[in-house]
Amino acid sequence: MLPRDRRYITAVAHFNEGDYLSAKEAATDALRHDRECRQAEALKTAAEEKIARDGVIGVGAVSVGAAVIGGLIGALASSSSRRR
């Protein structure tokens, strides 16, 4: 088995497990051994898209969480000022 093939198979395994960062690194490593490997290039692109999408979802989740916490703090602050 060629080193490129081992690295590509490793990249596929990482991708299937949802470890997109490791999949991208392994695909990049496979491309270092063979720049013409279309499968590794496609897998690297797919991993980059998943990483970008997960990043956008993560930023959205953090924003929602911050808004909820801000709302709770505001509600608590206004209810404590009413009691005085």
GIZI-V675598 format. One record per residue. N is the residue number from 1. RES is the residue in one small letter. PHI is phi as a letter, one per 40 degrees, with the letter a starting at -180 (NA if undefined). BURIAL is # if it has 24 or more other ideal C-beta (glycine too) atoms within 12 Angstrom, else .. Layout:
((N RES PHI BURIAL) (N RES PHI BURIAL))
This chain:
((1 m NA .) (2 l c .) (3 p d .) (4 r c #) (5 d c .) (6 r c .) (7 r c #) (8 y c #) (9 i c #) (10 t c #) (11 a c #) (12 v c #) (13 a c .) (14 h c #) (15 f c #) (16 n c .) (17 e c .) (18 g g .) (19 d c .) (20 y c #) (21 l c .) (22 s c #) (23 a c #) (24 k c #) (25 e c #) (26 a c #) (27 a c #) (28 t c #) (29 d c #) (30 a c #) (31 l c #) (32 r c .) (33 h c .) (34 d a .) (35 r c .) (36 e c .) (37 c c #) (38 r c .) (39 q c .) (40 a c #) (41 e c .) (42 a c .) (43 l c #) (44 k c #) (45 t c .) (46 a c .) (47 a c #) (48 e c .) (49 e c .) (50 k c #) (51 i c #) (52 a c .) (53 r c .) (54 d c .) (55 g c .) (56 v c .) (57 i c .) (58 g c .) (59 v c .) (60 g c .) (61 a c .) (62 v c .) (63 s c .) (64 v c .) (65 g c .) (66 a c .) (67 a c .) (68 v c .) (69 i c .) (70 g c .) (71 g c .) (72 l c .) (73 i c .) (74 g c .) (75 a c .) (76 l c .) (77 a c .) (78 s c .) (79 s c .) (80 s c .) (81 s c .) (82 r c .) (83 r c .) (84 r c .))
